[in-house]
Amino acid sequence: MSPYITTLLLLTLGLGTTMTFASSHWLLAWMGLEINTLAIIPLMSKHHHPRAVEATTKYFLTQATAAATLLFASTTNAWLTGHWDIYLMSHPIPTTMVLLALSLKIGLAPLHTWLPEVLQGLDLLTGLILSTWQKLAPLALILQVPFQDQELITILALLSTLIGGWGGLNQTQLRKILAYSSIAHLGWMMVVIQFSPQLTLLALTMYLVMTTATFLMLATNKTTTINELGTSWAKTPALSAIAPAILLSLGGLPPLAGFMPKWLILQELTKQGLPALATLAALSALLSLFFYLRLCYSMTFTMSPNNTSNIPTWRASPQRATLFLPLSATLTTLLLPTAPILVAVMQL
């Protein structure tokens, strides 16, 4: 794909998200989501092999279904209440439809089944955009809508944390593992959104940083399966040394930065008198931590079966690292001591 076309598509992607951020009218928000979807579809299908075309088709049909449901819900709300504003969603039926439509857009369980299959068919950099940037606009709308049915949000969040943990246990493809990781992290964001939206934004920020570091690490090593992780030492020894810290931070293991949002969310759930919900969320985090440990073991304690043709992998000129990889890796591993500052900023 031409660099000019890629730049135009990325700018259009940013335009759609910005339009959704800035809108208070449901029609403008829907237009922003549609621009966002149409801009990423050529990026997803730029590699013309059947798997990428299949993933693009699945993504388009899913997003079109969610967008149609969202438009129908907003129209129903305007018909029942006379308002198109996002902040004035008061009727329970269109509000519930909006929640389900936005949950389908971001891949919240049990509306998540499209996400692992779509992510598996993409290259790692496009998968990074799908796992990070494409979550921003729907989550911004979820934060703005005054939901009355808080029990449904809690059920969706708890299902996401559990399915995100269980689903990644038997996977060998790294992109599917990261898809289930995304589902689990979305569950953590949604479980506290009704009590503290600031903690949801903190968890989203940390998820963006950690996922960016993970995808860039895999793209640098050109690894897509667990078995290929054993070749990382021959390609990038320094990056392979920091990779377990990135993966364990994604799993929420202290004293790494990924522990901070989980710790604060569990603290908030306990303050709200929900110890059972906090316990189930913490147990689901152990499931996710297991397959992150599995990735760390494959990368650090195993060696790939080498033959004469691929032993001198280290002789090849290394891929030039970008600024985003060391920056995101540093933040992923060392951001936990700034937790008191971030909490103080959130309370301003």
C-alpha positions as CSV (number, residue, x, y, z in Angstrom):
1,M,0.0,0.0,0.0
2,S,1.2,3.5,-0.9
3,P,2.5,5.5,2.1
4,Y,0.3,8.4,1.0
5,I,-2.8,6.2,1.1
6,T,-1.7,4.7,4.5
7,T,-1.3,8.2,5.9
8,L,-4.7,9.3,4.6
9,L,-6.4,6.3,6.1
10,L,-4.6,6.9,9.5
11,L,-5.7,10.5,9.5
12,T,-9.3,9.5,8.6
13,L,-9.1,7.0,11.5
14,G,-8.1,9.9,13.8
15,L,-10.9,12.1,12.4
16,G,-13.6,9.5,13.1
17,T,-12.4,9.0,16.7
18,T,-12.1,12.8,17.3
19,M,-15.6,13.4,15.9
20,T,-17.0,10.8,18.3
21,F,-15.1,12.4,21.2
22,A,-16.4,15.9,20.4
23,S,-20.0,15.0,19.7
24,S,-22.9,15.3,22.1
25,H,-25.5,14.3,19.5
26,W,-26.1,10.6,18.7
27,L,-26.1,11.1,14.9
28,L,-22.7,12.8,14.9
29,A,-21.3,10.1,17.3
30,W,-22.6,7.4,14.9
31,M,-21.0,9.2,11.9
32,G,-17.7,9.2,13.8
33,L,-17.9,5.5,14.5
34,E,-18.7,4.7,10.8
35,I,-15.8,6.8,9.6
36,N,-13.6,5.0,12.0
37,T,-14.8,1.6,10.8
38,L,-14.5,2.5,7.1
39,A,-10.9,3.9,7.5
40,I,-9.5,0.7,9.2
41,I,-11.0,-1.8,6.7
42,P,-8.4,-1.1,3.9
43,L,-5.6,-1.3,6.5
44,M,-6.9,-4.7,7.6
45,S,-7.1,-6.1,4.0
46,K,-3.9,-4.7,2.7
47,H,-2.3,-8.1,2.7
48,H,-4.3,-9.9,0.1
49,H,-4.4,-13.4,1.5
50,P,-7.7,-15.2,2.3
51,R,-7.2,-15.0,6.0
52,A,-7.0,-11.2,6.0
53,V,-10.0,-10.9,3.7
54,E,-12.0,-13.2,6.0
55,A,-11.0,-11.2,9.1
56,T,-11.9,-7.9,7.4
57,T,-15.3,-9.3,6.3
58,K,-16.1,-10.5,9.8
59,Y,-15.1,-7.2,11.3
60,F,-17.2,-5.2,8.8
61,L,-20.3,-7.3,9.4
62,T,-19.9,-7.1,13.2
63,Q,-19.3,-3.4,13.2
64,A,-22.1,-2.7,10.8
65,T,-24.5,-4.7,13.1
66,A,-23.4,-2.7,16.1
67,A,-23.7,0.6,14.3
68,A,-27.2,-0.2,13.0
69,T,-28.2,-1.2,16.6
70,L,-26.8,2.0,17.9
71,L,-28.6,4.1,15.4
72,F,-31.8,2.3,16.0
73,A,-31.4,2.8,19.8
74,S,-30.7,6.5,19.5
75,T,-33.7,6.9,17.1
76,T,-35.9,5.0,19.5
77,N,-34.7,7.3,22.3
78,A,-35.5,10.4,20.3
79,W,-38.9,9.0,19.5
80,L,-39.7,8.2,23.1
81,T,-38.1,11.2,24.8
82,G,-37.7,13.8,22.1
83,H,-33.9,14.2,22.7
84,W,-30.9,13.2,20.5
85,D,-28.3,14.2,23.2
86,I,-26.0,11.5,24.6
87,Y,-26.4,12.8,28.1
88,L,-30.2,12.7,28.0
89,M,-30.6,8.9,27.6
90,S,-33.4,8.2,30.1
91,H,-35.5,5.4,28.8
92,P,-34.3,1.9,29.8
93,I,-35.0,0.2,26.5
94,P,-32.8,2.3,24.2
95,T,-30.2,2.7,26.9
96,T,-29.8,-1.1,27.2
97,M,-29.6,-1.4,23.4
98,V,-26.9,1.3,23.3
99,L,-24.9,-0.7,26.0
100,L,-25.2,-3.9,24.0
101,A,-24.2,-2.2,20.7
102,L,-21.1,-0.6,22.2
103,S,-20.2,-3.8,23.9
104,L,-20.3,-5.6,20.6
105,K,-18.1,-2.9,19.1
106,I,-15.3,-3.2,21.6
107,G,-15.7,-7.0,22.1
108,L,-17.1,-7.3,25.6
109,A,-18.2,-10.8,26.6
110,P,-20.5,-12.5,25.7
111,L,-20.4,-10.4,22.5
112,H,-16.7,-11.1,22.0
113,T,-16.5,-14.1,19.7
114,W,-15.5,-12.1,16.6
115,L,-12.5,-10.5,18.2
116,P,-10.0,-13.5,18.5
117,E,-10.9,-14.6,14.9
118,V,-10.5,-11.1,13.5
119,L,-7.2,-10.4,15.3
120,Q,-5.8,-13.7,14.2
121,G,-6.1,-12.7,10.5
122,L,-4.3,-9.4,10.8
123,D,-0.6,-8.4,10.9
124,L,0.7,-7.3,14.3
125,L,0.7,-3.5,13.6
126,T,-2.9,-3.5,12.3
127,G,-3.8,-5.7,15.3
128,L,-2.2,-3.1,17.5
129,I,-4.5,-0.4,16.1
130,L,-7.6,-2.7,16.4
131,S,-6.7,-3.5,20.1
132,T,-6.0,0.1,21.2
133,W,-7.2,2.9,19.1
134,Q,-10.5,1.3,18.0
135,K,-11.5,0.9,21.7
136,L,-11.4,4.6,22.4
137,A,-14.5,6.0,20.7
138,P,-17.0,3.3,22.0
139,L,-15.5,3.6,25.5
140,A,-15.9,7.4,25.4
141,L,-19.6,6.9,24.6
142,I,-20.0,4.3,27.4
143,L,-18.5,6.8,29.8
144,Q,-21.0,9.5,28.8
145,V,-24.2,7.5,28.8
146,P,-26.1,7.5,32.1
147,F,-26.9,3.8,32.4
148,Q,-29.8,2.8,34.7
149,D,-29.3,-1.0,34.5
150,Q,-26.0,-1.3,36.5
151,E,-26.5,-5.0,37.0
152,L,-26.2,-5.7,33.3
153,I,-22.9,-3.8,33.2
154,T,-21.6,-5.8,36.2
155,I,-22.6,-9.1,34.5
156,L,-20.9,-8.1,31.2
157,A,-17.8,-7.1,33.1
158,L,-17.5,-10.2,35.2
159,L,-18.1,-12.4,32.1
160,S,-15.4,-10.6,30.3
161,T,-12.8,-11.1,33.0
162,L,-13.7,-14.8,33.3
163,I,-13.9,-15.6,29.6
164,G,-10.8,-13.5,28.9
165,G,-8.9,-15.7,31.4
166,W,-10.3,-19.1,30.4
167,G,-10.2,-18.4,26.7
168,G,-6.5,-17.8,26.6
169,L,-5.4,-20.9,28.4
170,N,-5.4,-23.3,25.5
171,Q,-4.2,-21.0,22.7
172,T,-1.0,-21.3,20.8
173,Q,-1.4,-18.2,18.6
174,L,-0.1,-15.0,20.2
175,R,-2.7,-12.8,18.5
176,K,-5.5,-14.8,19.9
177,I,-4.0,-14.7,23.4
178,L,-3.7,-10.9,23.1
179,A,-7.4,-10.8,22.0
180,Y,-8.5,-12.7,25.1
181,S,-6.2,-10.4,27.1
182,S,-8.0,-7.4,25.6
183,I,-11.4,-9.0,26.6
184,A,-10.2,-9.5,30.2
185,H,-8.9,-5.9,30.5
186,L,-12.1,-4.5,29.1
187,G,-13.9,-6.4,31.9
188,W,-11.7,-4.8,34.5
189,M,-12.5,-1.4,33.0
190,M,-16.2,-2.0,33.0
191,V,-16.5,-3.5,36.4
192,V,-15.7,-0.2,38.1
193,I,-17.1,2.3,35.6
194,Q,-20.3,2.8,37.6
195,F,-18.4,3.7,40.7
196,S,-15.3,5.5,39.5
197,P,-15.0,6.5,35.8
198,Q,-11.5,7.9,36.7
199,L,-10.3,4.4,37.5
200,T,-11.7,3.2,34.2
201,L,-9.7,5.9,32.4
202,L,-6.6,4.9,34.4
203,A,-7.0,1.2,33.5
204,L,-7.6,2.2,29.9
205,T,-4.4,4.3,29.8
206,M,-2.3,1.5,31.3
207,Y,-3.9,-1.1,29.0
208,L,-2.9,1.1,26.0
209,V,0.7,1.4,27.2
210,M,1.1,-2.3,28.0
211,T,-0.6,-3.5,24.8
212,T,1.5,-1.2,22.6
213,A,4.7,-2.5,24.2
214,T,3.6,-6.1,23.7
215,F,2.6,-5.8,20.1
216,L,5.7,-3.8,19.2
217,M,7.9,-6.4,20.9
218,L,6.2,-9.2,18.9
219,A,6.5,-7.2,15.7
220,T,10.2,-6.6,16.2
221,N,10.8,-10.3,16.8
222,K,8.4,-11.3,14.0
223,T,6.8,-13.9,16.3
224,T,3.2,-15.0,16.0
225,T,3.1,-18.3,17.8
226,I,4.3,-19.6,21.2
227,N,6.9,-21.9,19.6
228,E,8.4,-19.0,17.7
229,L,9.1,-17.2,21.0
230,G,12.1,-19.5,21.6
231,T,13.9,-17.8,18.7
232,S,13.7,-14.4,20.3
233,W,17.1,-14.7,22.1
234,A,18.8,-15.1,18.8
235,K,17.1,-12.1,17.3
236,T,17.0,-9.4,20.0
237,P,18.7,-10.5,23.3
238,A,18.1,-7.2,25.1
239,L,14.4,-7.1,24.1
240,S,14.0,-10.7,25.2
241,A,15.4,-9.9,28.6
242,I,12.8,-7.1,29.2
243,A,9.9,-9.1,27.5
244,P,8.9,-11.1,30.6
245,A,8.5,-7.9,32.6
246,I,6.2,-6.5,29.9
247,L,4.1,-9.7,29.8
248,L,3.9,-10.0,33.6
249,S,2.9,-6.4,33.8
250,L,0.1,-7.1,31.3
251,G,-1.0,-9.8,33.7
252,G,-1.0,-7.5,36.7
253,L,1.9,-8.9,38.7
254,P,3.4,-6.6,41.3
255,P,5.7,-4.6,41.5
256,L,5.1,-3.8,37.8
257,A,2.9,-1.1,36.5
258,G,0.0,-3.4,35.4
259,F,-0.7,-4.1,39.1
260,M,-1.7,-0.5,39.7
261,P,-5.1,-0.4,38.0
262,K,-6.1,-3.8,39.3
263,W,-5.1,-2.9,42.8
264,L,-7.1,0.4,42.8
265,I,-10.1,-1.3,41.2
266,L,-10.2,-4.0,43.8
267,Q,-9.8,-1.3,46.5
268,E,-12.8,0.6,45.0
269,L,-15.0,-2.5,44.8
270,T,-14.2,-3.3,48.4
271,K,-15.1,0.3,49.4
272,Q,-18.5,-0.1,47.6
273,G,-19.3,-3.2,49.7
274,L,-18.8,-5.8,46.9
275,P,-16.2,-8.2,48.3
276,A,-17.6,-11.2,46.3
277,L,-17.3,-9.3,43.0
278,A,-13.7,-8.2,43.9
279,T,-12.8,-11.8,44.8
280,L,-14.1,-13.2,41.5
281,A,-12.3,-10.5,39.5
282,A,-9.0,-11.2,41.4
283,L,-9.4,-15.0,40.7
284,S,-10.0,-14.3,37.0
285,A,-6.7,-12.3,37.0
286,L,-4.9,-15.4,38.1
287,L,-6.2,-17.2,35.0
288,S,-4.8,-14.5,32.8
289,L,-1.5,-14.5,34.7
290,F,-1.1,-18.2,34.0
291,F,-0.9,-17.9,30.2
292,Y,1.4,-14.8,30.5
293,L,3.7,-17.0,32.6
294,R,3.4,-19.6,29.9
295,L,4.6,-17.0,27.3
296,C,7.5,-16.0,29.6
297,Y,8.5,-19.6,30.1
298,S,8.5,-20.2,26.3
299,M,10.6,-17.1,25.7
300,T,13.2,-17.5,28.5
301,F,13.5,-21.2,29.3
302,T,13.2,-22.9,26.0
303,M,15.2,-23.0,22.8
304,S,13.8,-23.6,19.4
305,P,15.0,-26.7,17.4
306,N,17.6,-25.2,15.2
307,N,19.2,-26.6,12.0
308,T,22.1,-25.4,10.0
309,S,20.1,-22.9,8.0
310,N,18.7,-20.9,10.8
311,I,21.3,-21.1,13.5
312,P,23.1,-17.8,12.5
313,T,19.9,-15.7,13.0
314,W,21.9,-13.3,15.1
315,R,24.1,-12.4,12.1
316,A,21.3,-10.7,10.3
317,S,21.1,-7.0,10.7
318,P,18.6,-6.2,13.4
319,Q,15.4,-4.3,12.8
320,R,15.7,-0.7,13.8
321,A,13.6,-0.1,16.9
322,T,11.2,2.8,17.1
323,L,10.9,5.3,19.9
324,F,7.5,3.9,20.9
325,L,8.9,0.5,21.9
326,P,11.5,1.6,24.5
327,L,9.2,4.3,25.8
328,S,6.2,2.0,26.3
329,A,8.3,-0.8,27.7
330,T,9.8,1.6,30.3
331,L,6.4,2.8,31.3
332,T,5.0,-0.7,31.5
333,T,7.7,-1.8,33.9
334,L,8.4,1.3,36.0
335,L,5.2,3.3,36.4
336,L,3.9,1.7,39.6
337,P,5.7,4.2,42.0
338,T,3.8,7.0,40.4
339,A,0.5,5.6,41.7
340,P,0.0,8.2,44.5
341,I,0.5,11.0,42.0
342,L,-2.0,9.5,39.5
343,V,-4.6,9.0,42.3
344,A,-4.2,12.5,43.4
345,V,-4.6,13.8,39.9
346,M,-7.8,11.7,39.4
347,Q,-9.3,13.3,42.6
348,L,-8.8,16.9,41.4
